[in-house]
């Protein structure tokens, strides 16, 4: 029986995506686990796996089509000997829209694609059993009553993994189908696009449509500034001891091909400070706060058209060289849009470092649900009063901690920033 393959939700926040590339064509035989397509979300390009087997009978959405809503039919799978004419009527496809050049896909298993099942035998309570043909066959081979299984596919559909894990997952209740939320659009601010365009009539300009990432950034950060009560704490850090210590360590690690950056020390200092001030290691969860035990530190990475904040999990337990290698890997894959959602979601605290671009100080916007974000400026040589009262020159770095007042009060934020400064000015303590 013909089975529709629906646009999957490849991340918890995905509402629409771009079908970047088909990796199969009509007439190809498909097995469970085969990669069918590459799909762009607002953050990454990911591979989409098949969970059923059959023949690709009909492709409904052409590659390059943007704005495809989650749960929209994108293709039809048929059984051997079945004609594609028996496939369900295709729904109108969204018009192809502008898209970024697809980045190489992340080697990540995609969530189960949804499908419209064939008519099934009724359950004891009169409801239909929604299951894929492959799941039905496997259940029959294993002697499992398919009516006792819980469907984890879209609309409670029973798929292959449900049958394979039958002994561990007895059926309790079918999950109701989730209603897709509206696609994110840039939050209105000021005059409309038409009004702005009229202001520039007669002037030479290029109109740049918003891609998924830019729309998401516009919505999320507008929401952050409108709903999060930001306040700001500023400190300066003298970096001379850290620079000397870094130089010494890099000399010793050169044979291993390791080169530590100042940012690696900042990540470690923040991770340890969150352990020293555990009440600040928290996120806002609507009607409560969640206090994290580990220090999961996110670091902003600029990419073309936007940014990622990959998360270094358990950063307080990792050595500086491990953090350095992990950060380099995450940053490289972020720029190639190869990160999986679990690698850039979560964390309680973030770091945004523009010092390497010569920015001396700035205020960063909190990335919800984080409780705080540290904005790091450049190290600048300045005259300072030394501990002996003499005037000298030191390398001084400005830092601004943006804090969500719902999560962290002023005194607690000051305590956290003091702990971060303490580690940076006494870097040897990070190894203790």
N, C-alpha and C positions, 0 to 999 in steps of 0.2 A: 504494500500500500504506500502511495506517495506520502512523504513526510516533509513538512516545511522546516527549514533551518532559519532560526530567527537571529536578529542582531543581538549579540550577547552583551551583558554588562560586565566589562573587564575590570572594573574597580567599583568600590562602594558608592562613589559619587558620579559615576558615568551615567549620562542621560541620553547622549547621542554621540556618534563617532563618524569617522571617515573610512570607507572601505578602500584602503590604500591599494591593495593588490590581491588578486586571486592567484592562488598557487595550484589550483586544479581547474580543469575545463570541463564543459559538458561532455558526458560520455565516459569520464574517468571513473574507475572503481575506487571506492573510498572504504577504508577500514577504520575502526575505532582507534583514535590516537594520531591519525594522519593530520598534518597541518593543512587547513583549508585556505586560509587567507591571512593577510596582515591588516590589522585594524588600528587606526589612529584614534586615541582618546585625546583629552585635552592636554595630557602630559607626555604620552609615550606612544610608540608603535609596538603592538604586541601581536603574537601569533595566536590564532584561533584554531583549536583542535576539534576534530570530529569525535562524537561519542557514539554514533551509530555507524553501521556499515551499509553499503549499498552502492548505487551508481548515481553520479551527479547528473540528474535529469534536466535541470533547468536553473540557470543563474538569473535571478530577478533584479539584482542591483549591480550595475556596472562598476568596475574598479575606478577609483578616482571620485566616486560620489560622496559628497560631504553632507553632514547634517542628517545622517540616518538614525532615527530614533531607536532606542533599545526596544526589543521585541517586535521590530519590523521584519517581515519575511525577506530574506536575502537570497535564498536558493531553495531548491526542492530536491530531495533525495528519493530515488525510486528503487524498487527491488529488481533483481534480474528477471528479464522477460517482460517487465512492465513498460508501458509506453509513457513518455513524458506528457502525452496528451491527457493522461489521467490525473496530472498534477493539479492542485488547487489553483484557482485563478490568481494571477500575480496582482499584488497591490501596486498602485502607482509609486514609482521610485522617486525619491527627492531629486531635484535637479542637481547635476554636478556643480560643485562650487569650488572656489579657490582653495587650494590646500598647499601645505608645505611639502617639499620633496620628502617622500617617505624615508624615515631613518631605518637602519637595519633593525629587525624585530628582536625584542628581548626573548631569550629562550625560556619562556615561562609558560606553564600550562594555563590555558585560559579557562574561565568558568564554563560550565556545561551550556551548550547552545540549546535554545528552546525549540520545540517542534510541536506541530499539531498532530496528534496521534491518530491511528486508525481506530475504527469503532471497536470497543472492547466489550468483553462479557460483563454483565452487571455484577456489582457487589451484592452482598447479602442485604445491605440497607438500601439497595436500589440505585446507588450512585455508580457512574462508570469508572472503570479502572483506566487511568491514563498512563500508558507505558510505551516505550519504544519497541519496535520489532526485535531488536537485538536483546533487550532486557527480557522480553517474553520468552525468547528461545533459550537464553541462559537459565532462566528460572525453571523452565520445563526440564532442561538437562540436569539441573541440580535437585529436581524434585521439590522446589519451593513454591508454596502458594503465593502467587504474586499479589493477592489481595491483602497479605499481611505485611507488605513492605511500605516504607515511607519514601515518597518521591522527593528527591532533592532538586530535580530539574524545574524549569519554569512552569508555573501553574500546578505544582505538585506532581509533575510527570516523573514516572519511575524510569531510571536510566541504568546503564550497565553497572556503574559503581554502587548503586543501591542493592543490586542483586549480589554482587561480589562481597559486599559487607553485610549481607542479610542477617547473619547470626548476631552481629554487633548492633544492628539498628532495626529492632522490631517496630512495626507501624503503630503510631499513636494517633496522629491526625494529619490530614492533608494540609499543607501550607497554603494559605490563600494567596492568590496572585496579587503581586504588588502593582499598584497603579504608577506608571512612570511619571516622574515629576517633570515639570516644564523645563526645557533646556535653558541653561544659563545664558543670560543676555547682559550686556553691559548696563549697569545701573544708570538710569537717567540722571544727569547732573547739569543744570543750566539749560540753555536753549537747545532745541531739537536739532537733529542733523540737517534738516532742510533749512532751518533758520540760519545755521552756521554757514551752510553752503552758499546761501544768498548773500551773506556778508562778503564772500570772496568771488562773486561773479566778476568775470573779466580778468581775474588773476590766474596765473599759470600754476596749477597744483596737480598732484597725483592722489587719487583716492585709494586708501589702503584698507581693504576689508579686514575685519577682525577674525583671526582664526580661533579655534577652541581654547587654546592656552591664554590668549590675550583676553578673551571674554571672561574666562574664569578668574584671571588676575583682577580684572576690573570689578567683577562682582564681589569676590572674596575680600579684597582690600578696602573697597568702599564700605562694605559691611563691617569690617574690622574697625575702621575709623569712626563709624557712626554708632556702633554698639559697644565697643570696648572702652572703658574709662582709662585711657592711657595717662601715666605720669612718667617723668623722666628724672633719672639720677645720673650725675656726671662725675667722673674721677679721671685724674691723670696718673699714669704709671711710668716710673723710671725703668727703662729697659736695659741699661748697661750691663747689669749682672746677668740678665737672661741672654743677651747677645754674646757675652763671653762664654757662658755655659753652653750655648748652642754651638758655638764655634768649636769648643773642645769636644763635644759629643760627635759632631759631624766628622771631625778628624779621626776619631776612633771607629766610626761606623762606615767610613769611606770604602773600606775593603769589602763590605757587605752590600755596597751599592745603595746605602740609605743616606738621604739628605733631609734632615728635619727643617721645617719652616717655622717661622714665628707663629703661624696659625695653628700648627700642631700643638704648640705649648699652650695657646689660648684655649683650644678644645679641652686639653687635659685639665687645665686650671678650672674651667667652668664645671667640668664633670666632678672634680673633687670638691669644689665649693658647694655644689648641690647636695653632696653627701654630708658636708659639714653643717649646712643649713637646710635640713630636710623639709621643713615647712614651705620652703620656696620651690621645692621640686614638685609642682602641682599644676594641674590644668583645670579650666572651667568647663563643667559639663551641664550647663543649663540651669539645673536646680540643685546642684551640688558641686563639690570639688573632688578631683581624683588625685591623691598623693601617690606619686610613683616611688618605688623602692630603688630601681636602677637609675643611673644617669644616662638617659637617651638624648643625645645632643644633636640637633639639626644644624646644618651649615648651608647657608645660601650659596648657590652656584649659578652664576649668570650664564645663560645660553642665548642663542639667537632667537629673538622674539619673546623672551621671558626669563623665567628662572625656575630652578628646582631647589628644594631643601632636603637633600638626602640626610638620613638619620644614622648616626653612629651609635649603635645600641651598646649598653654596658660599657660606656667609654671610661668610667672610673676604674675598671679592672684591666684595661688594656695598656700596654707599654706605649711609649711615644713612637717607637718605630712601627708598631702594629697600627696605631691610629694614622700615622703618616701614609702607610701603604694602603690602608682601607679608604682614606679620604681621596687619595690620588685615583684609585679605581672607581669610586663612586662619582667623582667629578668628571672623569673621562666618559663614563657611560651616561652620565646626565647630559653632557654636551652632544652625545650621539643619540639621545632619547632612547636609551636601552634599559632604563631603570624600570623595575617592576613596582607596582603600587606600594607593596609593603616596605620598599626601601626608601620611599619619600613621604610616607604617612606616619603619624605618631610623634613621639618625643614630647618633652615638656618645656624645652628651652631651645632657643636658636641663636646663632651667631651670624652676623652680616659684616664682612670685613671689606671695606673699600680703601684701606690704607695703601695697598699696592697700586692704586690708581691715583695716589697723591691727595686724597680727601683727608683733611685733618680732623674733622668731626662732623657728625650728622645724627639724625634721629631716625631709627628704623620703626616700621609699622609691625605690630605684633601679628603673627600668623596663627589664627585661632585653630585649636583651643589652647595653644601655649600660654603659659603664665607670664613669660618675659622673653625679650630678645636683646642681645648685646650688639650695639653698633661700634665697630672698631675702626679708628682712624690711623693715619700714618704716624710712624715714629719720626719726630722732628728734634733736631738738636736745639736746646734752649738753655739760657742761663738759669741756674738754680742755686738756692742756698743749701749748701751741704750740711751734714749733721754737725760738723765742727764750727759752723757759722760762717765759713768762707764761701765766696761766690765761685761757682764753677760751671761747667757745661755738662749737660746730660742729655741722653736721648729720651724724649718724653712722648708718650702715646696717650691720646685722648680716647676715653670710652664713655658711651652713653647707654644706660640700661633703661629700655622702655618696659614699663611694668603694667600689667592688668591689675587695677586696684581692687577688683572683685576677688582676686586670688592672693595678692601680695600687698601688704600695707607698706607704708613708707619706711618704717624702722626695719622691717624684715627685708625689704629690698636693699636698704643701705648695708645691712649685715651681709647679704649675699655678695654685693659688689665689693665690700671690704675683703671678703674671703678670696675672691677672684684676684684682686690686686695683690694680696699677700702672697699667693702662689707665684704670680708673675714676677714679683720683686725678689722672691727667695726661691728660685726655680729648683734648687736642689731638693726642696721639700716635696716636690712632685714625685720623686723617686723613692721616698721613704715608705 
